[in-house]
Amino acid sequence: SVHLYTEADNDRIEIKTIAADSKVDTGLGNDEIHLNNGQDRLVGIAANLDLTGNTGEDTLHAFDRNSISSTAGQLTDAYISGLNMAAGSKVSYDTIENLNIHLGQGNNDFTIVNTPQHTTTHIETNEWGTSDGGNDIIRVKGITGDTTVTTRDGDDTITVYDNERSLLGIRGTLTLDAANNSSAVLEGVEHWQDGDGDRIEVDNSGATSSAGPNMVNFSGTPKRP
C-alpha cells in the first residue's frame, strides 16, 4: 500500500492510476486533489483510494467526462464508486469541503445516497456539451450538505426521493439544473419536463412525518408533460 502526506502549504495532487490500496492526507492548507488518468477518465483507479483533506478548504475533482460509455456510479457521504473504476474499487473521502464529480458523455446512471454536511457537492454531466450527449438518470435519495446537479444535452431524468418515496433524506439545499426548469415548492408527486425531453420527478407521497426537505431549487421554466 502507499501513504502520501503533504503537510503544510496549498498543494495540488494529481492521481492518474493506482494498482494497490492507497491513502492521501493533504495536511494543512487549501489543497486540490484531481482524479484523472490524463484523459479525463477514472479507469486508472484499480484499487481502494482513501483521501483525507484534513484542515483548510480542500477540493476533490473526480473526472470521467471524456467517457462515452454508459456507466453507473454511486455517491455516499463517505465514498464514490463505479464510474468506470475497477470492480470493487472505491474512493473514500473525509474532510473535503468541495466535491466535484464530472460525469461522462454516455448514458450515466448515478445515485446520490447522501452527501456530507460540511461538503458542497456538484455533480455535472456531459460538461463539454457534445450534441450527442447521453440520456442520463440521476437519482437523488438524500443529501446533507448543499448539492447541485447539472445535466446538459440528451433526454435526462432526475428523480428526488428515497426508497420509501419520500423527501425526508433531503436535509440540505438541493439545486437541480436540467435545461429549462425553475424554482418550485414541492409536495406529493410532481413532474417537470422541458421542451428538450429533460425530466425531473419529485416524490414525497411516502413520507410518514411532517418533516420535509430543506430546499429544492430549479432553474428556468417548468412544463408539465
C-alpha positions in Angstrom: 0.0 0.0 0.0 1.0 3.7 -0.5 0.5 6.5 2.0 1.2 10.1 0.9 1.2 13.0 3.4 1.7 16.5 2.1 1.9 18.6 5.3 1.5 22.4 5.1 1.0 24.9 2.2 -1.5 24.7 -0.7 -0.9 21.5 -2.6 -2.3 20.1 -5.9 -2.2 16.4 -6.1 -3.0 14.5 -9.4 -3.7 10.8 -9.1 -3.8 9.1 -12.5 -3.6 5.4 -11.7 -3.4 3.2 -8.6 -3.0 -0.6 -8.6 -2.7 -1.0 -4.8 -4.7 0.4 -1.9 -3.5 3.9 -1.3 -4.0 6.8 1.2 -3.5 10.5 0.8 -3.6 13.1 3.6 -3.2 16.6 2.4 -2.4 18.1 5.8 -2.6 21.9 6.3 -3.5 24.3 3.6 -6.1 24.7 0.9 -5.4 21.7 -1.3 -6.8 20.2 -4.5 -6.9 16.6 -5.4 -7.5 15.6 -9.1 -8.5 12.1 -10.0 -7.8 12.0 -13.8 -5.9 9.4 -15.8 -4.6 12.2 -18.1 -7.5 11.8 -20.5 -10.4 12.8 -18.2 -11.2 9.3 -17.2 -11.4 7.3 -13.9 -10.3 4.0 -15.4 -6.9 4.2 -13.7 -8.5 3.7 -10.3 -7.9 -0.1 -9.8 -7.8 -0.3 -6.0 -9.2 1.4 -3.0 -8.2 5.1 -2.5 -8.6 6.8 0.9 -8.5 10.7 0.7 -8.3 13.0 3.8 -8.4 16.7 3.3 -7.5 17.5 6.9 -7.6 21.2 7.7 -8.1 24.1 5.2 -10.5 24.5 2.2 -9.9 21.3 0.3 -11.4 20.3 -3.1 -11.7 16.9 -4.7 -12.3 16.7 -8.5 -13.2 13.3 -10.0 -13.0 13.4 -13.8 -14.8 10.9 -16.0 -16.1 13.5 -18.5 -14.3 12.0 -21.5 -16.1 8.7 -21.2 -18.5 7.9 -24.0 -19.7 4.6 -22.4 -22.9 4.0 -20.5 -21.8 3.7 -16.9 -23.3 3.6 -13.4 -21.9 5.2 -10.2 -22.8 5.9 -6.6 -22.0 8.7 -4.1 -22.4 8.4 -0.4 -21.3 10.7 2.4 -18.1 8.6 2.6 -17.2 7.3 -0.8 -17.6 7.3 -4.6 -17.9 4.0 -6.5 -18.5 2.9 -10.1 -17.8 5.4 -13.0 -15.5 3.1 -14.9 -13.3 2.4 -11.9 -12.2 -1.2 -11.5 -14.9 -3.5 -10.0 -14.8 -3.4 -6.2 -12.7 -0.2 -6.1 -13.9 2.9 -4.4 -12.7 6.4 -3.5 -13.3 7.2 0.2 -13.1 10.8 1.3 -13.1 12.8 4.5 -12.8 16.5 5.5 -13.3 17.6 1.9 -15.0 20.9 1.7 -15.7 20.9 -2.1 -16.5 17.8 -4.1 -16.9 18.0 -7.9 -17.8 14.9 -9.9 -17.6 15.3 -13.7 -19.7 12.5 -15.4 -19.2 11.4 -19.0 -20.9 11.8 -22.3 -22.7 8.5 -22.4 -25.8 7.3 -20.6 -25.0 7.9 -16.9 -26.9 6.2 -14.2 -25.8 7.9 -11.0 -27.2 7.6 -7.5 -26.7 10.1 -4.7 -27.3 8.2 -1.5 -26.1 11.1 0.7 -23.6 13.9 0.9 -21.6 15.2 3.9 -23.0 18.1 5.9 -19.9 20.3 5.6 -19.2 19.5 1.9 -20.5 21.4 -1.1 -21.1 18.9 -3.8 -21.5 19.5 -7.6 -22.4 16.7 -10.0 -22.2 17.6 -13.7 -22.9 15.5 -16.8 -21.7 16.0 -20.4 -19.7 19.0 -19.3 -18.3 19.7 -22.7 -21.8 20.0 -24.2 -21.5 17.5 -27.0 -24.5 17.5 -29.3 -25.0 13.7 -28.9 -24.9 13.8 -25.1 -26.3 10.7 -23.3 -29.7 10.2 -21.7 -28.7 10.5 -18.0 -30.5 9.2 -15.0 -29.6 10.9 -11.7 -31.2 9.5 -8.6 -31.1 11.8 -5.6 -32.1 9.8 -2.5 -30.6 12.0 0.2 -28.3 14.9 0.8 -27.0 16.6 4.0 -24.7 19.2 2.5 -25.6 21.7 -0.2 -25.7 19.8 -3.5 -26.1 20.9 -7.2 -26.8 18.6 -10.1 -26.3 19.9 -13.7 -27.2 17.9 -16.8 -26.9 19.0 -20.4 -27.6 17.5 -23.9 -29.7 14.4 -24.1 -33.1 13.4 -22.6 -32.2 13.4 -18.9 -34.1 12.3 -15.8 -33.5 13.4 -12.3 -35.5 11.7 -9.5 -35.7 13.1 -6.0 -37.0 10.6 -3.4 -35.6 7.8 -1.2 -36.5 4.1 -1.1 -39.8 5.0 0.7 -40.6 7.6 -1.9 -40.2 10.5 0.5 -38.1 13.6 0.7 -37.0 13.1 4.3 -33.5 12.5 3.1 -33.1 16.0 1.7 -31.5 17.7 4.6 -29.5 20.4 2.7 -30.2 22.7 -0.2 -30.6 20.8 -3.5 -30.2 22.7 -6.7 -31.2 20.9 -10.0 -30.4 22.3 -13.4 -31.8 20.2 -16.3 -32.1 22.7 -19.2 -35.1 25.0 -18.5 -36.7 24.1 -15.2 -37.5 26.6 -12.4 -38.0 27.1 -8.7 -40.9 25.3 -7.0 -42.3 24.3 -3.6 -42.8 20.5 -3.7 -45.4 18.4 -2.0 -46.6 14.9 -3.1 -45.6 13.8 -6.6 -44.6 16.5 -9.0 -43.1 16.2 -12.6 -41.5 18.8 -14.7 -40.4 18.3 -18.3 -38.9 20.8 -20.7 -39.1 21.0 -24.5 -35.8 19.1 -24.9 -37.1 16.0 -23.2 -35.4 16.5 -19.8 -37.5 15.4 -16.9 -37.5 16.0 -13.1 -39.6 13.8 -10.8 -40.0 14.6 -7.1 -42.0 12.3 -4.9 -43.0 12.8 -1.2 -46.0 10.5 -1.3 -44.4 8.0 1.1 -43.4 10.5 3.8 -44.7 9.4 7.3 -43.9 12.6 9.2 -44.3 16.3 8.7 -40.5 16.9 8.4 -39.7 17.9 4.9 -36.8 19.0 2.7 -34.6 22.0 3.5 -35.0 23.4 -0.1 -35.1 22.2 -3.7 -34.3 24.8 -6.4 -34.8 24.6 -10.1 -33.6 26.9 -12.9 -35.7 28.0 -15.8 -39.4 27.5 -16.5 -41.1 24.1 -15.9 -43.5 22.5 -18.3 -45.8 19.7 -17.2 -45.6 16.6 -19.5 
